[in-house]
């Protein structure tokens, strides 16, 4: 018996893998936002907390 017509698939060209690898190699700015540097006021707050002082 031969296979059904639905069971005869064409060979894959690997397009899904190509697109996945292209996305994996590209920079991820869409998922990971770059952090800005800590300002002087923020550093002062961290130092205040580290010294054990409250507001």
Secondary structure, DSSP 4 states (H G I P E B T S, - for coil): -PPPGGG-PPPP--HHHHHHHHHHHS--TTTSPPPPPPPHHHHHHHHHHHTT---
